[in-house]
């Protein structure tokens, strides 16, 4: 599953208590509230109801509720660290902690969940009734459209209740990444939005080192006779033909034709199509030596497309490869930056993955200790949470030893070849999203601590406490039973 977590938020002029009525409407619409269901089952064990839990509070409990509020504050702060804003300023102390309510729901196939939360953002001294409401989806990226439907249902329910919600997609972003993006014009960083489909297709072909070697040969010469290329790689002739065909298909190379004078060996005419030579022959065009064009030797010529130097210079193809794989994991181009410095063999990239800053160091060669020294300095400058070192030809052991020794705050991820890149990247992205999911689930976990006191204490005080399943297998001896039967009944029992 391609794990995904998305949410929308709105500020609604209502009270947190309105959530109960909202959940009633959602339940009638077919959404089963899981926390409410658990609460009902909890209450049924003690023979009570949800109202007993919700409405019972002693004066002592009011004074001690600050401890529970501190747990709520910590959950809110954990979510704010991920980029979720609640519109609450100076959230300090128990008295300022807002009231939090929420519930979550399965989808029909029980493969994903939706959730709704409401946080009181009102200033108590002002007596206002403003709440931050959030709806979210956790599950497979292919089903994330369920969130839109869920938000629409909630919006309609709120409208029926007399409230209005204008949903805004939550922008969970990394501050450092945003700052780098703002400096784009002043630095060598370029947004991945500039990477087009043609470049992505070309990069996929160039991931094959043998194809890349052929492309490099043509790039160095500018143009090359096809037979010359085959002569240099005679033992791989059939493979070379296939590699050239792949490069032609993605428009990195294009084929031309040249008329070679058999007398002088000179290249007389260079055209883009064989049909042009046939047309010249029909028109009676002659070679410089006087022979008809059709009698001269015609050779295929490989020429580089303008895209070829762009893809090969500074290993731009590696950056495009990472962009393609991040896109497949639902990381948008707007959250990816590429260093397009005109010099250097290494490619530096940054990606904002759900609020986590990830740095990429890409090298089409073995990654050595000198590279590690440079990378360490840049890690200290940008302070990413994760740093990928990706090499096509391995990573020297000294590199890993170096970072173990200096112990950067950044977690290092090593990818020694392109075969490992996709699986490693997927694992890391999913772990980042799993962290967000765990934080949200911990947020709901705090709501699962249902109090026993409001259910049990009233029954003890009224002497009506009953346990639904009482064990009655204790046997009474006949003598003891007769003695009890002759004892006078207590006044209270007689009165009943």
Order of alpha helices (4+ residues) and beta strands (2+ residues): beta-alpha-alpha-alpha-alpha-beta-beta-beta-alpha-beta-alpha-beta-alpha-alpha-beta-alpha-alpha-beta-beta-alpha-beta-alpha-alpha-beta-beta-beta-alpha-beta-alpha-beta-alpha-alpha-alpha-alpha
